[in-house]
């Protein structure tokens, strides 16, 4: 049996106009209000995260022994001669 993912319930109040927009969006996406709200929270959290602490964005450039021009790379990728 796989490990269960721990979850928390988040509850809030929003203005009626925001709620109506949420319901409308959920209908057009064929999703539940819960699904749309969860996706919105994930998106906001990702966009508000400080990426300077993310190891992916702290990588240093690698120097290779062979120098290749960008034109050669494009020619290889797009099969140009």
N, CA, C and O of each residue as an XYZ file, in Angstrom:
324
protein
N       0.843     -1.178      0.000
C       0.000      0.000      0.000
C       0.891      1.245      0.000
O       1.769      1.379      0.852
N       0.664      2.167     -0.964
C       1.516      3.357     -1.024
C       1.320      4.257      0.184
O       0.272      4.260      0.831
N       2.389      5.035      0.467
C       2.294      5.990      1.571
C       1.203      7.007      1.282
O       1.023      7.439      0.143
N       0.491      7.377      2.308
C      -0.561      8.376      2.143
C       0.061      9.764      2.163
O       0.961     10.043      2.954
N      -0.419     10.612      1.301
C       0.049     11.994      1.246
C      -0.700     12.788      2.296
O      -1.930     12.777      2.345
N       0.052     13.474      3.131
C      -0.578     14.294      4.157
C      -1.168     15.537      3.515
O      -0.554     16.134      2.630
N      -2.346     15.925      3.954
C      -3.025     17.094      3.406
C      -3.554     17.958      4.540
O      -3.752     17.488      5.661
N      -3.775     19.215      4.233
C      -4.371     20.171      5.157
C      -5.538     20.836      4.460
O      -5.528     20.996      3.240
N      -6.532     21.220      5.216
C      -7.671     21.944      4.683
C      -7.411     23.434      4.850
O      -7.014     23.887      5.923
N      -7.639     24.195      3.776
C      -7.501     25.640      3.800
C      -8.880     26.223      3.521
O      -9.523     25.880      2.529
N      -9.318     27.094      4.395
C     -10.655     27.679      4.245
C     -10.533     29.194      4.327
O      -9.778     29.724      5.142
N     -11.281     29.884      3.477
C     -11.221     31.345      3.483
C     -12.540     31.917      2.987
O     -13.402     31.195      2.488
N     -12.675     33.208      3.131
C     -13.831     33.916      2.600
C     -13.363     34.784      1.451
O     -12.297     35.396      1.516
N     -14.166     34.835      0.393
C     -13.856     35.708     -0.734
C     -15.108     36.495     -1.094
O     -16.225     36.104     -0.754
N     -14.904     37.599     -1.780
C     -16.024     38.427     -2.189
C     -16.859     37.687     -3.229
O     -16.354     36.823     -3.945
N     -18.126     38.031     -3.303
C     -19.062     37.332     -4.183
C     -18.612     37.394     -5.645
O     -18.757     36.415     -6.377
N     -18.072     38.524     -6.070
C     -17.589     38.634     -7.455
C     -16.455     37.662     -7.739
O     -16.407     37.050     -8.806
N     -15.545     37.522     -6.786
C     -14.443     36.567     -6.940
C     -14.971     35.141     -6.966
O     -14.492     34.306     -7.733
N     -15.964     34.868     -6.119
C     -16.559     33.530     -6.075
C     -17.229     33.210     -7.410
O     -17.061     32.116     -7.950
N     -17.985     34.166     -7.936
C     -18.670     33.938     -9.206
C     -17.670     33.702    -10.334
O     -17.900     32.857    -11.199
N     -16.571     34.438    -10.330
C     -15.519     34.225    -11.331
C     -14.907     32.835    -11.180
O     -14.616     32.164    -12.171
N     -14.717     32.412     -9.938
C     -14.174     31.080     -9.659
C     -15.102     29.983    -10.168
O     -14.656     29.025    -10.799
N     -16.392     30.131     -9.890
C     -17.384     29.147    -10.346
C     -17.430     29.103    -11.872
O     -17.473     28.026    -12.466
N     -17.421     30.270    -12.499
C     -17.464     30.343    -13.958
C     -16.240     29.669    -14.577
O     -16.362     28.910    -15.539
N     -15.070     29.948    -14.024
C     -13.841     29.336    -14.519
C     -13.874     27.826    -14.335
O     -13.485     27.075    -15.230
N     -14.336     27.390    -13.180
C     -14.420     25.953    -12.917
C     -15.321     25.275    -13.941
O     -14.994     24.192    -14.428
N     -16.449     25.895    -14.273
C     -17.372     25.312    -15.255
C     -16.729     25.235    -16.633
O     -16.841     24.218    -17.318
N     -16.049     26.319    -17.044
C     -15.441     26.311    -18.374
C     -14.307     25.297    -18.477
O     -14.041     24.771    -19.558
N     -13.647     25.025    -17.372
C     -12.545     24.050    -17.356
C     -13.029     22.638    -17.026
O     -12.241     21.692    -17.009
N     -14.331     22.506    -16.764
C     -14.914     21.219    -16.367
C     -14.204     20.667    -15.124
O     -13.854     19.489    -15.047
N     -14.008     21.567    -14.158
C     -13.343     21.215    -12.905
C     -14.241     21.621    -11.743
O     -15.186     22.392    -11.910
N     -13.933     21.093    -10.575
C     -14.652     21.511     -9.379
C     -14.039     22.800     -8.847
O     -12.921     23.161     -9.213
N     -14.772     23.487     -7.987
C     -14.245     24.701     -7.356
C     -12.989     24.352     -6.566
O     -12.018     25.109     -6.565
N     -13.013     23.214     -5.901
C     -11.848     22.779     -5.115
C     -10.620     22.602     -6.006
O      -9.520     23.017     -5.641
N     -10.808     21.985     -7.175
C      -9.689     21.762     -8.080
C      -9.113     23.088     -8.600
O      -7.897     23.269     -8.661
N     -10.012     24.010     -8.973
C      -9.561     25.302     -9.493
C      -8.841     26.087     -8.401
O      -7.796     26.685     -8.656
N      -9.390     26.088     -7.191
C      -8.765     26.806     -6.081
C      -7.396     26.203     -5.754
O      -6.442     26.936     -5.498
N      -7.299     24.882     -5.761
C      -6.018     24.216     -5.477
C      -4.975     24.588     -6.529
O      -3.823     24.875     -6.203
N      -5.398     24.579     -7.807
C      -4.477     24.931     -8.882
C      -4.032     26.395     -8.763
O      -2.867     26.713     -9.001
N      -4.953     27.274     -8.397
C      -4.616     28.688     -8.227
C      -3.611     28.875     -7.090
O      -2.668     29.656     -7.213
N      -3.815     28.165     -5.997
C      -2.893     28.261     -4.864
C      -1.500     27.741     -5.233
O      -0.489     28.334     -4.857
N      -1.458     26.639     -5.965
C      -0.160     26.101     -6.397
C       0.559     27.094     -7.305
O       1.760     27.327     -7.164
N      -0.194     27.676     -8.237
C       0.394     28.636     -9.173
C       0.918     29.861     -8.432
O       2.028     30.322     -8.696
N       0.128     30.383     -7.512
C       0.549     31.562     -6.756
C       1.777     31.248     -5.905
O       2.713     32.045     -5.846
N       1.775     30.099     -5.252
C       2.907     29.707     -4.412
C       4.181     29.594     -5.250
O       5.246     30.050     -4.834
N       4.064     28.985     -6.429
C       5.235     28.831     -7.297
C       5.739     30.180     -7.777
O       6.950     30.395     -7.835
N       4.845     31.090     -8.121
C       5.274     32.386     -8.645
C       5.816     33.300     -7.549
O       6.610     34.196     -7.837
N       5.407     33.094     -6.309
C       5.848     33.946     -5.210
C       7.091     33.401     -4.502
O       7.617     34.039     -3.591
N       7.556     32.232     -4.917
C       8.707     31.596     -4.281
C       9.994     32.309     -4.688
O      10.160     32.694     -5.845
N      10.892     32.479     -3.737
C      12.189     33.104     -3.986
C      13.098     32.094     -4.677
O      13.601     31.168     -4.041
N      13.309     32.273     -5.981
C      14.087     31.317     -6.755
C      15.590     31.426     -6.513
O      16.344     30.556     -6.948
N      16.036     32.473     -5.829
C      17.470     32.595     -5.570
C      17.970     31.487     -4.647
O      19.170     31.213     -4.601
N      17.075     30.860     -3.923
C      17.470     29.756     -3.037
C      17.302     28.388     -3.699
O      17.666     27.363     -3.124
N      16.749     28.385     -4.908
C      16.542     27.133     -5.634
C      17.873     26.690     -6.237
O      18.490     27.456     -6.978
N      18.333     25.467     -5.937
C      19.634     25.010     -6.436
C      19.733     25.014     -7.962
O      20.825     25.177     -8.506
N      18.620     24.838     -8.650
C      18.647     24.840    -10.109
C      19.130     26.181    -10.651
O      19.829     26.222    -11.663
N      18.768     27.272     -9.993
C      19.135     28.598    -10.460
C      20.475     29.073     -9.878
O      20.875     30.217    -10.095
N      21.151     28.211     -9.156
C      22.456     28.563     -8.591
C      23.573     27.770     -9.259
O      24.705     27.762     -8.774
N      23.263     27.107    -10.365
C      24.272     26.339    -11.086
C      25.267     27.269    -11.763
O      24.911     28.354    -12.222
N      26.497     26.835    -11.818
C      27.547     27.593    -12.482
C      27.705     27.045    -13.904
O      27.475     25.859    -14.140
N      28.094     27.899    -14.843
C      28.311     27.416    -16.218
C      29.444     26.397    -16.259
O      30.396     26.474    -15.482
N      29.328     25.460    -17.162
C      30.343     24.416    -17.323
C      31.167     24.746    -18.551
O      30.625     25.097    -19.600
N      32.489     24.630    -18.415
C      33.370     24.857    -19.565
C      33.698     23.500    -20.172
O      34.138     22.577    -19.487
N      33.472     23.410    -21.473
C      33.758     22.182    -22.193
C      35.099     22.309    -22.910
O      35.581     23.417    -23.145
N      35.702     21.168    -23.255
C      37.001     21.182    -23.912
C      36.884     21.560    -25.384
O      37.835     22.080    -25.967
N      35.736     21.306    -25.986
C      35.535     21.597    -27.404
C      34.614     22.802    -27.524
O      33.537     22.841    -26.928
N      35.056     23.786    -28.308
C      34.215     24.971    -28.524
C      33.357     24.726    -29.759
O      33.848     24.300    -30.805
N      32.069     25.004    -29.614
C      31.139     24.835    -30.721
C      30.337     26.115    -30.849
O      29.849     26.653    -29.855
N      30.203     26.595    -32.055
C      29.450     27.837    -32.254
C      27.954     27.535    -32.223
O      27.525     26.411    -32.481
N      27.185     28.548    -31.905
C      25.728     28.376    -31.859
C      25.180     28.028    -33.237
O      24.168     27.335    -33.341
N      25.843     28.506    -34.309
C      25.408     28.158    -35.665
C      25.547     26.659    -35.917
O      24.683     26.044    -36.543
N      26.643     26.076    -35.424
C      26.842     24.635    -35.579
C      25.786     23.855    -34.803
O      25.291     22.831    -35.275
N      25.448     24.336    -33.624
C      24.426     23.660    -32.819
C      23.080     23.725    -33.525
O      22.368     22.724    -33.604
N      22.730     24.900    -34.038
C      21.457     25.042    -34.760
C      21.436     24.169    -36.013
O      20.423     23.538    -36.318
N      22.548     24.134    -36.732
C      22.612     23.288    -37.923
C      22.393     21.827    -37.579
O      21.711     21.105    -38.306
N      22.975     21.391    -36.466
C      22.787     20.015    -36.024
C      21.345     19.761    -35.608
O      20.748     18.758    -35.998
N      20.791     20.668    -34.818
C      19.434     20.488    -34.324
C      18.395     20.523    -35.418
O      17.436     19.751    -35.401
N      18.585     21.425    -36.377
C      17.581     21.612    -37.418
C      18.009     21.015    -38.741
O      17.401     21.298    -39.773
N      19.050     20.191    -38.727
C      19.548     19.462    -39.890
C      19.871     20.393    -41.064
O      19.631     20.056    -42.223
N      20.422     21.576    -40.741
C      20.833     22.501    -41.782
C      22.277     22.243    -42.150
O      23.052     21.704    -41.360
N      22.622     22.633    -43.355
C      24.022     22.475    -43.801
C      24.635     23.802    -44.073
O      25.802     23.876    -44.456
